[in-house]
Amino acid sequence: MTADEILKTADSRIEKHRKADVTVKVVDRQGKPVAGAQVEVAQTRHAFLFGCNIFPLFSYQGEMHEKYGSQFAALLNYATLAFYWGLYEPERGRKGREEQERIARWCQQRGIATKGHPLVWHTVYPQWAPNEVDEVKPLLLERIREIVSQFKGLIDRWDVVNEATEPNMPVNGVSNWIQRDGSVAMVLECLTCAREANPKAFLLYNDWYIQPPYEKLAEELVRRNAPVDAFGLQSHMHRGEWPLERAWQICETYARFGKPLHFTEVTVLSGQHGWELPRPWRTTPDGEARQADYVEKFYTILFSHPAVEAITWWDFMDGGWQGAPAGLVREDLTPKPVYHRLMRLIKGKWWTKETVRTNARGEAKLRGFLGDYQVTVNATAGRRTQQFNLKRGKNEWVIRL
């Protein structure tokens, strides 16, 4: 399909794959149907994960912290936390567990799902760590076991291995392990270790190298029944926005492995395109308009594809990774057009809030976006509010007054 065809058919796919029918049944204390009851159905959370990394949450103080946190929570329901080995454990045995626990608890209190990123990566490698495979491998497996176990219940999603197909890795313990055993064996062992540490965890393999080596790795992991729950796809567009046809084709290509797809690192600039340009690297009015227009189309395409379960932006504010103007908000945390555009989609066009009345059988039928809901019933027999989850398939919510 062309980009126009993909976009023109997106709403019908969203209607099919992101929504479900529900019957709300209202009964009185004796279980008899209540006709004519007013039923207010208000969505409170998407099942789909709309996220961003949340690394600097407590780097801000006072009013700026409140501003960052409130704007993040108003738009997003998913956060990626930093577990880079060289930053988490800059000196052997001195670990950053407390800082990540603090962020994870902040998210938990606000109903924001969390993911740790990454447990094993050849970059941000600690200076103290050995380069010999037989020395570093036990350390990395113990790191996986320790972190996944310690954060169980707070963080149950993990990018277990990051970028094992990278063609130009620096020489260190991780790259030497991949070189010696092969990427498939290395990734499989790390995933297995994480699964043993938390059998209920949701485990991802994540990569930027959207090329045949990744496809071969994914295919082999599935063939070997590896405990991988989703494939992570990075989409840093510093040099220019992807053609929309490419975004769709990537979804189609990786969907064939039968696993959910997570777009884990989405970057679209609102300033000059490029990598690591001289700073200050500023956002521009034209760039902000371009960013908002593209992101609306990009998110619509991903949200319409049945294999995609999550989209994570990178970074929330300008001046994050590489100092790029890639945020949803500016450096002073004022929202950019892209923030408002996504708000109109996520909490507007793709959000369900309806008021209906029950029929003679005490039933009210509607169709809504998958996720969590608060339902309030007002009738002469009484008033009641309950929480429900709208899932794929048949849904019947019964409220007894």
ZIPEMO-V143224 format. One record per residue. N is the residue number from 0. NEAR is the number of other ideal C-beta (glycine too) atoms within 12 Angstrom. Layout:
# ZIPEMO-V143224
n;near
N;NEAR
N;NEAR
This chain:
# ZIPEMO-V143224
n;near
0;20
1;13
2;23
3;14
4;15
5;28
6;28
7;17
8;21
9;35
10;20
11;16
12;26
13;27
14;21
15;19
16;26
17;37
18;31
19;28
20;24
21;34
22;29
23;40
24;31
25;42
26;27
27;23
28;13
29;11
30;15
31;18
32;26
33;35
34;22
35;21
36;35
37;27
38;41
39;28
40;37
41;26
42;33
43;27
44;30
45;35
46;30
47;40
48;37
49;41
50;41
51;48
52;38
53;44
54;30
55;30
56;37
57;26
58;21
59;24
60;13
61;11
62;12
63;21
64;21
65;18
66;23
67;39
68;31
69;20
70;31
71;39
72;29
73;24
74;37
75;39
76;33
77;39
78;44
79;47
80;44
81;37
82;42
83;31
84;38
85;28
86;24
87;36
88;28
89;18
90;15
91;18
92;15
93;15
94;25
95;27
96;24
97;15
98;23
99;34
100;25
101;20
102;37
103;35
104;22
105;27
106;35
107;21
108;14
109;25
110;19
111;34
112;36
113;42
114;46
115;49
116;43
117;46
118;46
119;49
120;42
121;36
122;22
123;25
124;32
125;30
126;16
127;19
128;31
129;21
130;24
131;17
132;26
133;15
134;16
135;30
136;28
137;19
138;29
139;39
140;28
141;24
142;39
143;37
144;26
145;25
146;42
147;39
148;26
149;26
150;35
151;22
152;16
153;31
154;41
155;28
156;43
157;47
158;49
159;50
160;44
161;40
162;40
163;44
164;34
165;26
166;17
167;12
168;24
169;19
170;16
171;29
172;35
173;43
174;28
175;25
176;37
177;37
178;21
179;18
180;20
181;20
182;36
183;28
184;24
185;40
186;46
187;31
188;31
189;45
190;41
191;27
192;33
193;45
194;27
195;20
196;31
197;31
198;16
199;19
200;36
201;33
202;43
203;46
204;48
205;47
206;42
207;32
208;27
209;31
210;19
211;14
212;22
213;33
214;24
215;21
216;37
217;39
218;22
219;25
220;39
221;26
222;15
223;19
224;14
225;34
226;31
227;41
228;34
229;38
230;44
231;47
232;45
233;37
234;40
235;34
236;32
237;30
238;18
239;19
240;30
241;30
242;18
243;33
244;21
245;21
246;39
247;33
248;22
249;32
250;37
251;21
252;23
253;34
254;25
255;17
256;28
257;19
258;28
259;29
260;42
261;43
262;48
263;42
264;37
265;44
266;42
267;44
268;42
269;41
270;34
271;25
272;25
273;21
274;19
275;15
276;19
277;13
278;16
279;16
280;28
281;24
282;35
283;21
284;16
285;17
286;30
287;32
288;20
289;28
290;42
291;31
292;22
293;34
294;44
295;32
296;32
297;41
298;42
299;35
300;40
301;44
302;42
303;34
304;38
305;23
306;28
307;41
308;37
309;41
310;44
311;45
312;45
313;37
314;39
315;44
316;38
317;37
318;27
319;31
320;29
321;23
322;26
323;36
324;39
325;46
326;44
327;45
328;41
329;33
330;28
331;18
332;27
333;20
334;30
335;38
336;30
337;41
338;34
339;25
340;31
341;40
342;27
343;21
344;34
345;37
346;27
347;17
348;22
349;34
350;30
351;34
352;23
353;23
354;19
355;27
356;24
357;34
358;19
359;14
360;18
361;32
362;27
363;36
364;24
365;29
366;22
367;36
368;39
369;34
370;36
371;26
372;35
373;24
374;40
375;29
376;36
377;23
378;27
379;14
380;25
381;19
382;19
383;27
384;19
385;25
386;20
387;32
388;24
389;36
390;21
391;19
392;12
393;12
394;26
395;21
396;35
397;26
398;39
399;22
400;29
